[in-house]
Structures are given as structure tokens and as C-alpha cells.
Amino acid sequence: MKRSLVFCVLIIAVACGALMFRCGMMIRVRSSRKKPSSLEYEGAPLDLKPFHCDEANQAYKCGLLLDQGIYRYDPHDHHGPTLYYLTLPSAWLTSDGTFAGSSEFTFRIVPVIFGVGVVLLLLLVSDGIGRPAAVCAGILTAISPAMVYYSRYYIQEMLLVFFTFAAIGAGWRYIRTRRIGWAIATGAALGLMHATKETCILAFAAMGAALAATIFLERRRMDSPPPIRAYLKPWHIVAAVGVGLAISVAFFTSFFTHARGPLDSILTYVGNAERSTGMHNHPWYHYLKLLAYHHVRAGPWWSEGLILALAAVGFFAAIVGRGVSKDSLPLTRFLAVYTLLMTAGYSIIPYKTPWCMLGFLHGMILLAGVGAVALVRIVPTKPAKIIASLLIAAAACQLYGQACRTIGRKFCADQRNPYAYVHTVGDAVRLAKRIEDIAQVHADGSSMFVTVIAQDSWPLPFYLRRMKHVGYWLDPHQPAIVGAEELPPNLDAPVIVASTEAQPQLEHVLKEKFNISRIEDEFMFAFYGQRPQVLLLLYVRKPVWDAYMEKPSKPK
């Protein structure tokens, strides 16, 4: 009883540390020639990094649900609905309940909470992988650079990792107790996985194959194995499937207001198969290379090699049964097969974005916890065990340092950061702020009309959420003007934002409209970055710009 309490306290402490870390409270060692080494606090608030285009897209979709109370699953774009519905409590608590009143914190705190929840779910499997291994896995989850970075990323991935681990943990508890409540909890987690992201089918397949392999291996080492009914009771399985389907249907039908949603959730796989080619295609080893070692130009290097190495040890320990107790063999073998299949599945698919690897990376982290304990157990002498423990701890400290760098001010949106994938640059945020400041001197205020002419305007729809009249042309993802293939007929807007691709045609039309030979005669214009090597142009009518420049600046 005392050991159980100590273990629970340790897991909760690790979860609290993970929460502080993900919210931007970092402790780093600073040293120089003049000053001795010392611990210092460094802040990395959730709004430090600009919204990635995908984050802005998801936030905009949630904003429509928040403001209009309407959600329709789109099988051609976006993912499942859980992210949007589960953000509503955060929006109600951290803002005035509107999209315009929301902030980066409103949205990013949601994956933060689920990222911390992944640590707490270790309480469900502690008797399956061993308590020391669970604590090690919790620490690695808390400090893994990828897990930390994407726990602060408003996309579906961290929710999918949480619901997947919840399904595994509840399933393990069901195997241990045969109670229908755990079967229902497993079904609920599986339903939430499906309602979160389409790639859940890879986890479903890996779980099914891993369960079959584990049952087969367990029955082989028994003298008189029990029938399959002893593992899985049919009525419990029916209840689990029923609950899972009910939850999935409820979300995809927008809580029974959109009957076609469940069908679209199946038809979407056709579109995903067609989309599995393009600019995001990478070779099969891309994810493993990204985790093993990443270095670009003069920047620092990144490596989660500690997790890869310990996961390999945990895998072989589970397969051969050395360094792992007999009670831990069933679940560790399940995790070994599951992680291997997940890694293979995601590696085979040519379409690769770095956050997609979290599914199998979390499996590796669980195996790494097993591997760390197995490694210390296998080492023969006590001094050797101490040395092995110290080496693992030192490597973990280095991993923590990488995670601090990953979310820190200098590299959080830098191209040299392996997890900042085609990330928005700070200029895009400054562009939106400049437009809002200009609106303050305009007679219409926040109702000032803004014209955006670009094939891809993200993340501007998020950063211009407080502007009431923004028209988007040429952007097929924006509902304001759908399918427009030409410039807007009315270019009288005081502020125009355009892509460099639209610049020649736009300036030609503007010159004719205002009867000018140079754009500078009627507009002030400037370049702003959107993403690496992608620029936007800001055009402001001269009278509006002059009024903006004459506005007295605030005292510093």
C-alpha cells in the first residue's frame, strides 16, 4: 500500500512538472566564465510561437463552432471533430466565448492538458510494465522534445495519442479484471480515437495484431491454456463496440444534427489515399532519421537517440523475457509488437509530417521506460548499476535541454528546429498587428474592409479574427468568397494584402483604376514574411497611412 502511494505521488509529480514545462515554465542551467553555474527560470508562454497554418486552420474551424454553433465534418479537409468540441470549455473559461475574444492560450491549452494526461494514464498500466518503468516512461514523456513541442500545438495529434493510450490502458485493466466497466471505457476511447483523426485505423490494426500475437505467445507458455472466452467475454465486446460507435456517431453527426457525417468519416479514406503524394512525401526512414539526429547549417543538433536506444533495449527485453518480470511480459510484448507495427505503418506511408510520428514515438517511450529498468537489472554488479543509472540520467538531462531549446524563443519557429515544419514566421503576426493598428485610425474602426488576395492566406484568418470585414480572394479554403479565380471587382479597400504571385496583375489593375503610373503615388506598400521563402505584400491607401503615421505613439 505504501509503495502504491509513493508511485502515485511520483506520477502526479511528473505530471505537474510536465504541465509547468508545457506552459512555458523552464529551468535551465546558466554558466559563464565570470559567473558560476546557476539555475535560472526562463519563460516560453503559449503565445511565444506564431500559429502554424494548420493551427490557424483548426482554430478558425473551432471559431465557427464557437460563434455560430454549427459544425459539419468535411471529408476532404481538416480532421475529426473532437478537437473543436473539446476546445469549447477552454473558450468559455479563457475568453468572452467568441472567436474574436479568444487567444493563442485558449486553443493551445487544450493539447497541453491532453499531453499531461498521457503521463497520468501511466497509472492504468503500472502493474503491466512495472512501476519503475512507468516512472521512467513518465519522465521521458515529460521531457521528449517532440512530445513537449506538439503538446503546445493546436492540432489533433496529442488528443489522438491520449485516446490511444487510454484505449490501451483501459483494455489492460479489462484483461486484468474482466469488468464490463473497463470494456466500456476501452470502447469509448476507441470511439474518441475515430472521432479525432482518420489515422486511427493504423492504431486499430496495430492493436488488433499486437493483441493476437500476445494471446498466442501467452498461450504457448502455458501448460493448459484457457479458452479465448477467458480473455474476452463476447457480451463485454458487444458493449464496448456499441459505446464506441455511439460516441463516434454522436461527434460526426454534430450531435445528431448532420446525418451524413458518419458516412463521410468513411469516405474520407478515399481522399486521404489520393492525398498521400505531394510535397510532404519523404523516404521510409525519414521519421527515424529525424529522431536519431537532426542538424541544419550552423544551428544546434537535435536527437532523441536516448529514447530510440532504450526502446530497442525494451523491445528485446520484452521479446526474450530478460530484465522484465513475468507479470510484465504480456503488456510489454503487446507494446513491443504494437510499436513495431505502428513504426512500420507510418514509415511505409510516403506522406509524412513530423507530428504524425507521435503515435509510434509514444510507444517507443513506453518501451524506453521498460528498457531503462531492464538495462539496470541486467548489469551484474551494484557499481555498474549505479553507473548505468547515472548515464541514463545524464542523457535525460541532455534531452531536457533540447526540449527547452525546442520551445524557447530563439528556435521555436526556426527552420533549424526539426519540429517547426514550414512554420509561420513572426512577420505574419506583425502584419496582422499593423492592420489592426491602422484600423484604429480609420473611420470604420474594426469594421474597416480588408482585401486579401492569395492562394493560401493562413494564418491571417486567425490573426485578423477581430476584424469584422475581411474578404479572401483566390483562397479555396476560405468561405468568404468561394471559388474566385480572378481579382475582386472592387479594389477600393483601404488595406490590401496580396501574395507575390498576385502582385503583377494586382498592381496593373490598381494603376488603371487610380490612373497612376506608380503604385507609390496612391499606396504605401511593404513586404512581410508569411512562411520561409513566402512573402505577402501590404498595400495601404496614402490618406489612411498618413493618418496612421500622424497618430501619437504610446509612451514607453
C-alpha positions as CSV (number, residue, x, y, z in Angstrom):
1,M,0.0,0.0,0.0
2,K,2.8,2.4,0.9
3,R,4.6,1.6,-2.4
4,S,1.4,2.3,-4.3
5,L,1.0,5.6,-2.7
6,V,4.6,6.6,-3.4
7,F,4.2,5.6,-7.0
8,C,1.1,7.6,-7.4
9,V,2.8,10.6,-5.8
10,L,5.7,10.3,-8.2
11,I,3.5,10.1,-11.3
12,I,1.5,13.1,-10.2
13,A,4.7,15.0,-9.5
14,V,6.0,14.1,-13.0
15,A,2.6,15.2,-14.5
16,C,2.8,18.6,-12.6
17,G,6.3,19.1,-13.9
18,A,5.1,18.2,-17.5
19,L,2.3,20.8,-17.1
20,M,4.7,23.5,-16.0
21,F,7.1,22.7,-18.8
22,R,4.4,22.7,-21.4
23,C,3.0,26.0,-20.1
24,G,6.4,27.5,-20.7
25,M,8.0,27.4,-17.2
26,M,11.5,26.2,-17.8
27,I,14.5,25.8,-15.5
28,R,17.9,25.9,-17.2
29,V,21.5,25.9,-16.1
30,R,23.3,29.1,-16.9
31,S,27.1,29.4,-16.7
32,S,29.9,31.7,-17.9
33,R,33.5,32.4,-17.2
34,K,32.6,35.3,-14.9
35,K,29.7,33.6,-13.1
36,P,29.4,30.1,-11.7
37,S,26.7,27.8,-12.9
38,S,23.3,28.6,-11.6
39,L,19.7,27.7,-12.1
40,E,17.5,30.3,-13.9
41,Y,13.9,30.4,-14.9
42,E,13.1,31.1,-18.5
43,G,9.6,31.7,-19.8
44,A,8.2,30.3,-23.1
45,P,4.5,31.3,-22.9
46,L,2.0,29.6,-25.2
47,D,1.7,32.6,-27.5
48,L,5.5,32.9,-28.0
49,K,5.4,30.9,-31.2
50,P,3.3,32.1,-34.1
51,F,0.4,29.9,-35.1
52,H,1.3,27.4,-37.8
53,C,-1.0,27.4,-40.8
54,D,-2.6,24.1,-39.6
55,E,-3.1,25.5,-36.1
56,A,-4.8,28.6,-37.5
57,N,-7.0,26.5,-39.8
58,Q,-8.1,24.4,-36.8
59,A,-8.7,27.4,-34.6
60,Y,-10.8,29.1,-37.4
61,K,-12.9,25.9,-37.7
62,C,-13.4,25.9,-33.9
63,G,-14.3,29.6,-34.1
64,L,-17.2,28.9,-36.5
65,L,-18.5,26.4,-34.0
66,L,-18.0,28.8,-31.1
67,D,-19.7,31.8,-32.8
68,Q,-22.4,30.1,-34.9
69,G,-22.9,26.8,-33.0
70,I,-22.5,24.9,-36.3
71,Y,-20.0,22.2,-37.3
72,R,-20.1,20.0,-40.4
73,Y,-17.4,17.3,-40.9
74,D,-15.5,17.9,-44.1
75,P,-14.2,14.6,-45.6
76,H,-11.9,16.5,-47.9
77,D,-10.1,18.7,-45.4
78,H,-9.5,19.0,-41.7
79,H,-9.8,16.0,-39.4
80,G,-12.2,14.7,-36.7
81,P,-14.5,16.9,-34.6
82,T,-13.2,16.2,-31.0
83,L,-10.6,18.9,-31.1
84,Y,-13.2,21.6,-31.8
85,Y,-15.8,20.4,-29.3
86,L,-13.3,19.8,-26.5
87,T,-12.0,23.4,-27.0
88,L,-15.3,24.9,-26.2
89,P,-14.9,24.7,-22.4
90,S,-11.5,26.5,-22.7
91,A,-13.1,29.2,-24.9
92,W,-15.8,29.8,-22.3
93,L,-13.3,29.9,-19.5
94,T,-10.5,31.9,-21.0
95,S,-12.3,34.4,-23.3
96,D,-15.6,36.1,-23.7
97,G,-16.9,33.0,-25.5
98,T,-16.3,34.4,-29.0
99,F,-13.6,33.7,-31.6
100,A,-12.7,37.4,-31.7
101,G,-12.1,37.3,-27.9
102,S,-10.0,34.2,-28.0
103,S,-6.2,34.0,-27.8
104,E,-3.4,31.5,-28.5
105,F,-3.8,30.3,-24.9
106,T,-7.4,29.5,-25.5
107,F,-6.5,26.9,-28.1
108,R,-3.1,25.7,-27.2
109,I,-4.0,24.9,-23.6
110,V,-6.2,22.0,-24.9
111,P,-3.3,19.9,-26.3
112,V,-1.3,20.9,-23.2
113,I,-3.9,19.2,-21.0
114,F,-4.0,16.1,-23.1
115,G,-0.2,16.0,-23.2
116,V,-0.1,16.0,-19.4
117,G,-3.0,13.4,-19.4
118,V,-0.7,11.0,-21.3
119,V,1.6,11.0,-18.2
120,L,-1.3,10.4,-15.8
121,L,-2.6,7.4,-17.8
122,L,0.5,5.5,-16.8
123,L,-1.4,4.8,-13.6
124,L,-3.5,2.4,-15.6
125,V,-0.6,0.3,-16.8
126,S,1.8,0.4,-13.9
127,D,1.2,-3.2,-13.0
128,G,1.7,-4.2,-16.6
129,I,5.1,-2.6,-17.3
130,G,6.3,-2.2,-13.7
131,R,6.2,0.9,-11.6
132,P,9.8,1.8,-12.1
133,A,9.4,1.5,-15.8
134,A,6.2,3.6,-15.6
135,V,8.0,6.4,-13.8
136,C,10.8,6.4,-16.3
137,A,8.3,6.5,-19.2
138,G,6.5,9.4,-17.5
139,I,9.8,11.4,-17.2
140,L,10.7,10.7,-20.8
141,T,7.2,11.7,-21.9
142,A,7.5,14.9,-19.9
143,I,10.9,15.9,-21.5
144,S,10.8,14.4,-25.0
145,P,11.3,17.4,-27.3
146,A,8.7,16.2,-29.8
147,M,6.1,15.4,-27.1
148,V,6.7,18.8,-25.5
149,Y,6.6,20.8,-28.8
150,Y,3.4,19.2,-30.1
151,S,1.7,19.4,-26.7
152,R,1.8,23.1,-27.4
153,Y,0.4,22.7,-31.0
154,Y,-3.3,23.2,-31.7
155,I,-3.8,20.1,-33.9
156,Q,-5.4,16.7,-33.3
157,E,-2.3,14.7,-32.8
158,M,-1.9,14.9,-29.0
159,L,-5.6,14.1,-28.5
160,L,-5.1,11.0,-30.7
161,V,-2.1,9.9,-28.6
162,F,-4.1,10.4,-25.4
163,F,-7.2,8.5,-26.5
164,T,-5.0,5.7,-28.0
165,F,-3.1,5.2,-24.7
166,A,-6.4,5.4,-22.8
167,A,-7.7,2.6,-25.0
168,I,-4.6,0.5,-24.3
169,G,-4.7,1.3,-20.5
170,A,-8.4,0.6,-20.2
171,G,-8.0,-2.6,-22.3
172,W,-5.3,-3.8,-20.0
173,R,-7.4,-3.1,-16.9
174,Y,-10.2,-5.1,-18.5
175,I,-7.8,-8.0,-19.2
176,R,-6.8,-7.9,-15.5
177,T,-10.3,-7.5,-14.0
178,R,-12.8,-8.8,-16.7
179,R,-15.1,-6.0,-15.5
180,I,-17.6,-4.6,-18.1
181,G,-16.9,-1.0,-17.0
182,W,-13.3,-1.3,-18.3
183,A,-14.6,-2.8,-21.5
184,I,-16.9,0.1,-22.0
185,A,-14.1,2.6,-21.2
186,T,-12.0,0.8,-23.9
187,G,-14.8,1.2,-26.4
188,A,-15.3,4.8,-25.5
189,A,-11.6,5.6,-26.1
190,L,-11.6,3.7,-29.4
191,G,-14.7,5.8,-30.5
192,L,-12.9,9.0,-29.5
193,M,-9.9,8.0,-31.5
194,H,-12.0,7.6,-34.6
195,A,-13.7,11.0,-33.9
196,T,-10.3,12.6,-33.6
197,K,-8.3,11.7,-36.7
198,E,-8.5,9.3,-39.6
199,T,-5.1,7.8,-39.0
200,C,-6.6,5.9,-36.0
201,I,-7.1,3.0,-38.3
202,L,-3.3,2.4,-38.2
203,A,-3.5,2.1,-34.4
204,F,-6.6,-0.1,-34.7
205,A,-4.8,-2.5,-37.0
206,A,-1.6,-2.4,-34.8
207,M,-3.6,-3.0,-31.6
208,G,-5.5,-5.9,-33.1
209,A,-2.4,-7.6,-34.4
210,A,-0.5,-7.0,-31.2
211,L,-3.4,-8.4,-29.1
212,A,-3.5,-11.6,-31.3
213,A,0.3,-12.0,-31.1
214,T,0.3,-11.5,-27.3
215,I,-2.5,-14.0,-26.7
216,F,-0.7,-16.5,-29.0
217,L,2.6,-16.1,-27.1
218,E,0.9,-16.3,-23.7
219,R,-1.0,-19.5,-24.6
220,R,2.2,-21.1,-25.8
221,R,4.0,-20.7,-22.5
222,M,1.0,-22.2,-20.6
223,D,0.7,-25.9,-20.0
224,S,-3.1,-25.8,-20.3
225,P,-4.2,-22.5,-21.8
226,P,-7.8,-21.4,-21.1
227,P,-10.2,-20.8,-24.0
228,I,-10.3,-17.4,-25.7
229,R,-13.5,-16.7,-23.9
230,A,-11.5,-16.4,-20.7
231,Y,-9.7,-13.3,-22.2
232,L,-12.6,-11.6,-23.9
233,K,-16.2,-12.0,-23.0
234,P,-18.5,-11.7,-26.0
235,W,-21.1,-9.5,-24.3
236,H,-18.5,-7.2,-23.0
237,I,-17.1,-6.8,-26.5
238,V,-20.5,-6.0,-27.9
239,A,-21.0,-3.4,-25.2
240,A,-17.6,-1.8,-26.0
241,V,-18.2,-1.7,-29.7
242,G,-21.7,-0.2,-29.1
243,V,-20.4,2.5,-26.9
244,G,-17.5,3.3,-29.3
245,L,-19.9,3.5,-32.3
246,A,-22.3,5.7,-30.4
247,I,-19.6,8.2,-29.4
248,S,-18.2,8.3,-32.9
249,V,-21.6,8.8,-34.5
250,A,-22.5,11.5,-31.9
251,F,-19.5,13.5,-32.8
252,F,-19.6,13.0,-36.6
253,T,-23.3,13.9,-36.8
254,S,-22.5,17.1,-34.8
255,F,-24.6,15.6,-32.0
256,F,-27.4,14.4,-34.3
257,T,-27.8,17.4,-36.5
258,H,-25.8,16.2,-39.6
259,A,-26.8,12.8,-40.7
260,R,-24.2,12.4,-43.4
261,G,-21.2,12.9,-41.1
262,P,-20.6,9.2,-40.2
263,L,-20.7,8.2,-43.9
264,D,-18.3,11.0,-44.7
265,S,-16.0,9.7,-42.0
266,I,-15.6,6.5,-44.0
267,L,-15.5,8.1,-47.5
268,T,-12.7,10.4,-46.3
269,Y,-10.2,7.5,-46.7
270,V,-10.6,7.7,-50.4
271,G,-9.4,11.3,-50.4
272,N,-6.6,10.5,-47.9
273,A,-5.4,7.8,-50.2
274,E,-5.3,10.3,-53.1
275,R,-3.5,12.9,-50.9
276,S,-0.8,10.5,-49.9
277,T,1.5,12.0,-52.5
278,G,2.9,15.5,-52.9
279,M,5.3,18.0,-51.3
280,H,5.1,16.2,-47.9
281,N,6.4,12.9,-49.3
282,H,9.6,11.6,-47.7
283,P,11.5,8.3,-47.8
284,W,10.6,5.5,-45.4
285,Y,13.4,6.2,-42.9
286,H,12.5,9.9,-42.6
287,Y,10.9,9.7,-39.1
288,L,13.7,7.5,-37.7
289,K,16.4,9.8,-39.1
290,L,14.5,12.9,-37.7
291,L,14.5,11.3,-34.2
292,A,18.0,9.9,-34.3
293,Y,19.9,13.0,-35.4
294,H,19.0,16.3,-37.0
295,H,21.3,19.2,-37.8
296,V,20.9,22.1,-40.3
297,R,23.6,24.6,-41.2
298,A,25.1,26.5,-38.3
299,G,22.3,25.6,-35.9
300,P,22.4,23.2,-32.9
301,W,21.7,19.5,-33.3
302,W,18.7,17.5,-32.1
303,S,18.5,13.9,-31.2
304,E,16.0,11.7,-29.3
305,G,18.5,8.9,-29.6
306,L,18.2,8.1,-25.8
307,I,14.6,7.1,-26.4
308,L,15.4,5.1,-29.5
309,A,18.2,3.2,-27.8
310,L,16.2,2.5,-24.6
311,A,13.2,1.5,-26.7
312,A,15.4,-1.1,-28.6
313,V,16.5,-2.5,-25.2
314,G,12.9,-2.6,-24.0
315,F,11.8,-4.3,-27.2
316,F,14.3,-7.1,-27.0
317,A,13.8,-7.4,-23.2
318,A,10.1,-8.0,-23.8
319,I,10.7,-10.5,-26.6
320,V,13.3,-12.6,-24.9
321,G,11.9,-12.1,-21.4
322,R,15.1,-10.9,-19.8
323,G,15.1,-7.9,-17.4
324,V,11.3,-8.0,-17.3
325,S,9.2,-9.7,-14.7
326,K,6.8,-12.5,-15.8
327,D,3.8,-10.4,-14.7
328,S,5.0,-7.6,-17.1
329,L,5.6,-9.9,-20.1
330,P,2.0,-9.8,-21.6
331,L,1.7,-6.0,-21.8
332,T,5.4,-5.3,-22.7
333,R,5.1,-7.8,-25.5
334,F,1.9,-6.2,-26.7
335,L,3.6,-2.8,-26.6
336,A,6.6,-4.2,-28.5
337,V,4.5,-5.6,-31.3
338,Y,2.2,-2.6,-31.4
339,T,5.1,-0.1,-31.6
340,L,6.9,-2.1,-34.2
341,L,3.8,-2.2,-36.4
342,M,3.0,1.5,-35.8
343,T,6.5,2.5,-36.8
344,A,6.4,0.3,-39.9
345,G,2.9,1.6,-40.9
346,Y,3.8,5.3,-40.6
347,S,7.2,4.7,-42.3
348,I,5.6,3.0,-45.3
349,I,3.1,5.8,-46.0
350,P,5.0,8.4,-48.2
351,Y,3.1,11.3,-46.8
352,K,5.0,12.4,-43.7
353,T,4.7,15.4,-41.4
354,P,6.7,15.4,-38.2
355,W,3.7,15.4,-35.8
356,C,2.4,12.2,-37.3
357,M,5.2,10.3,-35.7
358,L,3.9,10.9,-32.1
359,G,1.7,7.8,-32.3
360,F,4.7,5.4,-32.5
361,L,7.0,7.7,-30.6
362,H,4.8,7.3,-27.6
363,G,5.0,3.5,-27.9
364,M,8.8,3.9,-28.1
365,I,8.7,6.0,-24.9
366,L,6.8,3.3,-23.1
367,L,9.3,0.7,-24.3
368,A,12.1,3.0,-23.3
369,G,10.8,3.0,-19.7
370,V,10.9,-0.7,-19.8
371,G,14.4,-0.7,-21.4
372,A,15.8,1.7,-18.8
373,V,14.8,-0.6,-15.9
374,A,15.8,-3.8,-17.8
375,L,19.2,-2.3,-18.6
376,V,19.9,-1.6,-14.9
377,R,18.7,-5.0,-13.9
378,I,20.8,-6.8,-16.5
379,V,24.0,-5.1,-15.4
380,P,25.6,-7.6,-13.0
381,T,27.3,-5.6,-10.2
382,K,25.9,-2.8,-8.0
383,P,28.6,-0.2,-9.0
384,A,27.8,-1.0,-12.6
385,K,24.1,-0.5,-11.9
386,I,24.8,2.9,-10.4
387,I,26.9,3.9,-13.4
388,A,24.2,2.8,-15.8
389,S,21.6,4.8,-13.9
390,L,23.8,7.9,-13.8
391,L,24.5,7.7,-17.6
392,I,20.7,7.4,-18.3
393,A,20.0,10.3,-16.0
394,A,22.7,12.4,-17.7
395,A,21.3,11.6,-21.1
396,A,17.8,12.5,-19.9
397,C,19.1,15.9,-18.7
398,Q,20.5,16.5,-22.2
399,L,17.1,15.6,-23.6
400,Y,15.5,18.1,-21.3
401,G,17.9,20.8,-22.5
402,Q,16.9,20.0,-26.1
403,A,13.3,20.3,-25.2
404,C,13.9,23.7,-23.6
405,R,15.7,24.8,-26.8
406,T,12.8,23.4,-29.0
407,I,10.2,25.7,-27.4
408,G,12.5,28.6,-26.4
409,R,12.3,32.0,-28.0
410,K,15.2,31.5,-30.4
411,F,14.3,28.2,-32.1
412,C,10.5,27.7,-31.5
413,A,9.7,28.8,-35.1
414,D,13.2,28.4,-36.6
415,Q,13.7,26.3,-39.7
416,R,16.6,24.6,-38.0
417,N,14.2,23.2,-35.4
418,P,13.1,19.7,-36.8
419,Y,9.6,20.1,-35.3
420,A,9.0,23.6,-36.7
421,Y,7.8,22.3,-40.1
422,V,7.2,25.1,-42.7
423,H,6.3,27.2,-39.7
424,T,4.8,30.7,-39.8
425,V,7.4,33.5,-39.3
426,G,6.9,36.3,-36.8
427,D,6.4,38.8,-39.6
428,A,2.9,37.4,-40.3
429,V,1.9,38.3,-36.7
430,R,3.4,41.8,-37.1
431,L,1.4,42.2,-40.4
432,A,-1.9,41.4,-38.7
433,K,-0.9,43.8,-35.8
434,R,-0.1,46.5,-38.2
435,I,-3.5,46.1,-39.9
436,E,-5.3,46.3,-36.6
437,D,-3.4,49.4,-35.6
438,I,-4.3,51.0,-38.9
439,A,-7.9,50.2,-38.3
440,Q,-7.8,52.2,-35.1
441,V,-7.3,55.5,-37.1
442,H,-9.9,54.6,-39.8
443,A,-13.4,55.9,-39.5
444,D,-14.8,52.3,-39.6
445,G,-12.5,51.0,-36.9
446,S,-12.6,47.2,-36.7
447,S,-15.2,47.3,-39.5
448,M,-12.6,48.6,-41.9
449,F,-12.6,46.5,-45.0
450,V,-9.5,44.4,-45.8
451,T,-9.0,42.6,-49.0
452,V,-6.7,39.5,-49.0
453,I,-5.6,38.2,-52.4
454,A,-3.6,35.0,-52.0
455,Q,-3.9,31.3,-52.9
456,D,-3.1,30.5,-49.2
457,S,-3.7,33.2,-46.7
458,W,-3.2,31.2,-43.5
459,P,-2.6,32.0,-40.6
460,L,-4.1,35.5,-41.3
461,P,-7.7,34.4,-40.8
462,F,-6.8,33.7,-37.1
463,Y,-4.7,36.8,-36.5
464,L,-7.4,39.0,-38.2
465,R,-10.2,37.4,-36.3
466,R,-11.1,40.7,-34.6
467,M,-11.5,42.5,-38.0
468,K,-15.2,42.3,-39.0
469,H,-14.9,42.7,-42.7
470,V,-12.1,40.7,-44.4
471,G,-12.6,39.4,-47.9
472,Y,-10.5,36.5,-49.2
473,W,-9.9,36.0,-52.9
474,L,-8.2,33.1,-54.6
475,D,-8.1,31.1,-51.4
476,P,-10.2,27.9,-51.8
477,H,-10.1,27.2,-48.0
478,Q,-11.8,30.5,-47.1
479,P,-15.6,30.6,-47.0
480,A,-15.9,34.3,-47.6
481,I,-15.6,34.1,-51.3
482,V,-15.5,30.5,-52.6
483,G,-14.0,29.5,-56.0
484,A,-13.0,33.0,-57.0
485,E,-10.4,32.8,-59.8
486,E,-9.9,36.5,-60.6
487,L,-9.2,39.6,-58.7
488,P,-12.1,41.2,-56.8
489,P,-14.2,43.6,-58.8
490,N,-13.9,46.3,-56.1
491,L,-10.5,47.3,-55.1
492,D,-11.5,50.4,-53.0
493,A,-10.5,48.7,-49.7
494,P,-8.1,50.9,-47.7
495,V,-5.9,47.9,-47.0
496,I,-5.0,45.1,-49.4
497,V,-2.8,42.1,-48.6
498,A,-1.6,40.1,-51.6
499,S,0.8,37.3,-52.4
500,T,3.8,37.9,-54.6
501,E,2.2,35.7,-57.3
502,A,-0.8,38.1,-57.4
503,Q,1.4,41.2,-57.3
504,P,1.9,41.9,-61.1
505,Q,-1.8,41.6,-62.0
506,L,-2.9,43.5,-58.9
507,E,-0.6,46.4,-59.5
508,H,-1.6,46.6,-63.2
509,V,-5.3,46.8,-62.2
510,L,-4.6,49.4,-59.4
511,K,-2.7,51.6,-61.8
512,E,-5.6,51.6,-64.3
513,K,-8.2,52.1,-61.6
514,F,-6.5,55.1,-59.9
515,N,-4.9,56.4,-63.1
516,I,-1.4,56.4,-61.7
517,S,1.9,55.4,-63.2
518,R,3.5,54.3,-60.0
519,I,1.9,52.4,-57.1
520,E,3.8,54.7,-54.7
521,D,1.6,57.6,-55.9
522,E,-1.5,56.1,-54.3
523,F,-0.3,53.4,-51.9
524,M,2.3,52.7,-49.2
525,F,3.4,49.1,-49.6
526,A,5.7,46.8,-47.7
527,F,6.8,43.2,-47.7
528,Y,6.1,40.8,-44.8
529,G,7.1,37.2,-44.4
530,Q,4.4,34.5,-44.1
531,R,6.5,31.3,-44.1
532,P,10.1,30.6,-45.1
533,Q,10.6,31.9,-48.6
534,V,6.9,33.0,-48.8
535,L,6.1,36.7,-48.8
536,L,3.0,38.8,-48.6
537,L,2.6,42.5,-49.6
538,L,0.7,45.1,-47.6
539,Y,-0.9,47.9,-49.6
540,V,-2.3,50.9,-47.6
541,R,-4.1,53.9,-49.2
542,K,-2.0,57.0,-48.7
543,P,-4.6,59.0,-46.7
544,V,-5.1,56.1,-44.3
545,W,-1.4,55.6,-43.9
546,D,-0.8,59.3,-43.3
547,A,-3.4,59.3,-40.6
548,Y,-1.7,56.2,-39.1
549,M,1.7,57.9,-39.1
550,E,0.3,61.1,-37.5
551,K,-1.2,59.1,-34.6
552,P,0.8,59.8,-31.5
553,S,2.7,56.8,-30.2
554,K,2.1,55.4,-26.8
555,P,4.7,56.4,-24.2
556,K,7.1,53.6,-23.4
